[in-house]
Amino acid sequence: MEKISILGCGWLGRPLAVQLLSEGYQVNGSTTNQEKLAPLKQDGINAWLIKTEPLGVLGNWSDFVQNADWLVVNIPPGMKKNGAASFVASMHQLCKKIEQSNVKKIVLVSSTSVFADTPQLFTEDDVPIADSENGQALYQVEQLFQKIPSASTTVIRFGGLIGADRHPVKYLAGKTGIPSPLAAVNLIHLEDCIGIILMVIKQNICGEILHGVSPYHPSRVEYYTQKAIEMGLPLPIFEPNNIHLGKTINSNLLREKFGYLFIKPEL
């Protein structure tokens, strides 16, 4: 029985852990909140309290990763609260801990925000040049993990995350003057986030960079207007004179090289 350690059992990590358990994996999962340990344990997850901080990793790290076949690093950056430099410093400490452990294979959950929001189609071959401090920090972290000499890291850059309880149209509904009506959406459903990580583990995909984004890229005005109608929400009103087009993230590598079939291709 393979063992998977998931660092960060939140919105994505917890359902991922449940799915892995249902498929026969042994799962360790971490949280930074003492109150969340019991719910994780009720799901059958071996739950641990682990915190990554700029001065070190707190908690029983050695037992958390002991004999793990894969480590999934799924930590929300929290850069709005603590700043980009703090996040990078925390991940640097984490990488040092990993290097001192027996972890050999890593999945790092990253984001397409490593790319600047320019009117361009980006593939995994493109070198990110972020136009935000957060995007620059995420790319730094990707490089830190890829340079761990004792382990191989597969980076998955997810687009905007949506699910049954999470959809960006809820924040746009009824607002006016929303920019970039013609820019393409770069989103992915929770079910596909889980599916892609499972594919990486099952196919033993090591050392890759993958774009986890649905191949469906309607314009923002088209997509969010339709979703508002479907959900019975007030229509978002976009600024018609704002012609910023923005980036489009290509995820063909998932399908063409590894045969991944999107569960929710049209979101």
C-alpha positions in Angstrom: 0.0 0.0 0.0 1.5 3.3 -1.1 1.6 6.1 1.4 0.8 9.8 0.5 1.6 12.7 2.8 -0.5 15.8 2.0 0.8 19.0 3.5 -2.3 21.2 3.6 -5.7 19.5 3.9 -7.9 22.4 3.1 -10.3 23.0 0.2 -8.3 20.9 -2.2 -6.2 18.7 0.1 -9.0 17.2 2.2 -11.1 15.9 -0.7 -7.9 14.7 -2.4 -7.1 12.8 0.7 -10.6 11.2 0.8 -10.3 10.2 -2.8 -6.9 8.6 -2.3 -8.2 6.7 0.7 -11.1 5.4 -1.4 -8.6 4.1 -3.9 -6.6 2.2 -1.3 -3.8 4.6 -0.4 -2.6 5.3 3.1 -2.9 9.0 3.7 -1.2 11.4 6.2 -2.7 14.9 6.1 -1.7 18.1 7.8 -3.5 21.2 9.1 -2.3 24.3 10.9 -5.5 24.4 13.0 -5.9 22.2 16.0 -9.7 22.2 15.6 -9.5 20.6 12.2 -7.6 17.5 13.3 -10.7 15.7 14.5 -12.7 16.2 11.2 -9.7 14.9 9.2 -9.4 11.9 11.5 -13.2 11.2 11.0 -12.5 11.0 7.3 -9.9 8.3 7.9 -6.9 10.6 7.4 -3.9 10.2 9.7 -4.0 13.9 10.8 -1.0 16.0 11.9 -0.5 19.5 13.1 2.3 21.0 10.9 3.1 24.6 10.4 5.6 26.1 7.9 7.1 29.4 9.1 10.0 31.6 8.1 12.1 30.3 11.0 11.3 26.6 10.5 8.8 23.8 10.2 6.8 23.2 13.4 5.3 19.8 14.3 6.3 16.2 14.1 7.7 16.5 10.6 9.8 13.3 10.6 6.8 11.0 11.5 4.5 12.9 9.1 6.7 12.0 6.0 8.2 8.7 7.3 8.0 6.1 4.5 5.9 8.4 2.3 6.0 7.5 -1.4 4.8 11.0 -2.3 4.6 14.3 -0.6 1.9 16.6 -1.9 2.7 20.3 -1.0 -0.6 22.2 -1.1 -0.1 25.2 1.2 -2.1 28.4 0.5 0.6 31.1 0.2 -1.3 33.6 2.5 0.7 36.4 1.0 -2.1 39.0 1.5 -1.7 38.5 5.2 2.0 37.7 5.7 3.7 39.0 2.5 5.6 37.3 -0.3 9.0 37.3 1.4 7.5 35.4 4.4 6.0 32.8 2.1 9.3 32.3 0.2 11.3 32.1 3.5 8.8 29.5 4.9 9.1 27.3 1.7 12.9 27.6 1.9 12.7 26.1 5.4 10.4 23.4 4.1 12.7 22.5 1.3 15.6 22.1 3.8 13.4 19.7 5.9 12.5 17.7 2.8 16.2 17.4 1.9 16.9 16.0 5.4 14.0 13.4 5.1 13.5 10.3 3.0 11.0 12.0 0.7 11.9 11.2 -3.0 8.8 12.3 -5.0 6.9 15.6 -4.6 3.8 17.2 -6.1 4.0 21.0 -5.7 0.7 22.8 -6.2 1.4 26.2 -7.8 -0.6 28.7 -9.8 -0.7 30.2 -13.3 -0.2 33.6 -11.7 3.5 32.9 -12.3 2.8 34.3 -15.8 2.3 37.9 -16.5 -1.3 38.9 -17.6 -0.3 39.7 -21.1 -2.1 38.8 -24.3 -0.2 35.6 -25.0 -0.7 31.8 -25.1 1.5 30.2 -22.4 2.7 26.6 -22.5 4.9 24.7 -20.1 7.9 25.6 -22.2 7.5 29.3 -21.5 9.7 30.7 -18.8 7.5 32.7 -16.4 8.0 36.4 -16.0 5.4 37.4 -13.4 4.0 40.9 -13.2 3.0 40.7 -9.6 5.0 40.2 -6.4 2.9 37.1 -5.5 3.5 35.6 -8.9 7.3 36.2 -8.6 7.3 34.6 -5.2 5.5 31.5 -6.5 8.0 31.1 -9.3 10.8 31.4 -6.7 9.2 28.6 -4.7 8.9 26.4 -7.8 12.6 26.8 -8.4 13.4 26.0 -4.8 11.6 22.7 -5.0 13.0 21.8 -8.4 16.5 22.3 -6.9 16.1 19.9 -4.0 18.9 17.4 -4.8 17.4 14.4 -3.0 13.9 14.5 -4.5 12.1 15.0 -7.8 9.3 17.6 -7.9 6.4 17.8 -10.4 4.9 21.3 -10.4 1.2 21.7 -11.2 0.1 25.2 -12.0 -3.6 25.4 -11.4 -5.8 28.1 -12.9 -8.6 29.8 -11.0 -10.2 27.2 -8.7 -13.9 26.5 -8.8 -16.2 23.9 -7.2 -19.7 23.3 -5.9 -19.1 25.8 -3.1 -16.6 28.1 -4.7 -17.1 30.2 -7.9 -15.7 33.6 -8.8 -19.0 34.7 -10.3 -20.4 35.0 -6.7 -17.9 37.8 -6.1 -18.6 39.6 -9.4 -22.4 39.3 -9.3 -24.0 42.8 -9.3 -20.8 44.7 -9.5 -20.2 47.3 -12.2 -17.1 48.5 -14.1 -15.5 45.1 -14.0 -12.3 45.2 -16.2 -11.2 43.0 -19.1 -14.5 41.8 -20.5 -12.7 40.2 -23.5 -9.9 38.4 -21.6 -10.1 34.6 -21.6 -10.9 32.7 -18.5 -8.3 30.2 -17.1 -10.2 28.1 -14.6 -10.3 24.5 -13.4 -12.8 22.5 -11.4 -11.9 20.9 -8.1 -12.7 17.4 -9.5 -10.0 18.0 -12.2 -7.5 19.3 -9.7 -7.9 16.0 -7.8 -7.9 14.0 -11.1 -4.6 15.5 -12.3 -2.8 14.9 -9.0 -4.0 11.3 -9.0 -2.7 10.9 -12.5 0.7 12.2 -11.5 0.8 9.7 -8.6 -0.5 6.7 -10.5 1.7 7.3 -13.6 4.7 8.1 -11.4 5.2 11.4 -13.3 8.4 13.0 -11.8 10.2 16.2 -12.6 7.5 17.7 -14.9 5.8 21.1 -15.0 2.1 20.8 -15.9 -0.6 23.4 -16.5 -3.8 22.4 -14.7 -6.3 24.6 -16.6 -9.5 23.6 -18.4 -9.2 23.8 -22.2 -12.3 26.0 -22.2 -11.4 29.7 -22.6 -14.5 31.9 -23.3 -14.3 35.6 -22.6 -14.9 36.8 -19.1 -18.0 38.7 -20.1 -19.5 35.6 -21.9 -18.6 33.1 -19.2 -19.5 35.1 -16.0 -22.7 36.5 -17.5 -23.9 33.0 -18.4 -23.0 31.6 -15.0 -24.8 34.5 -13.2 -27.9 33.6 -15.2 -27.6 29.9 -14.4 -27.2 30.6 -10.7 -29.9 33.3 -10.5 -27.4 36.0 -9.5 -27.4 39.7 -10.5 -25.5 40.1 -13.7 -21.9 41.4 -13.5 -21.5 44.6 -15.5 -18.2 44.8 -17.4 -16.5 48.0 -18.5 -17.0 47.9 -22.4 -14.1 50.3 -23.1 -11.5 48.2 -21.3 -10.0 46.1 -24.1 -7.3 44.3 -22.0 -7.1 40.8 -23.4 -4.9 39.0 -20.8 -3.2 35.6 -20.9 -4.4 32.2 -22.0 -2.9 29.1 -20.4 -2.4 26.1 -22.6 -2.8 22.7 -20.9 -2.4 20.4 -24.0 0.6 18.6 -22.4 -1.7 16.9 -19.9 -3.8 15.4 -22.7 -1.3 14.9 -25.4 1.6 13.4 -23.4 -0.2 11.8 -20.4 -3.7 11.1 -21.8 -5.6 13.1 -19.2 -9.3 13.5 -19.9 -10.9 16.5 -18.2 -13.9 15.6 -16.0 -15.3 19.2 -16.2 -13.9 20.5 -19.5 -16.5 23.3 -19.9 -16.8 24.2 -16.2 
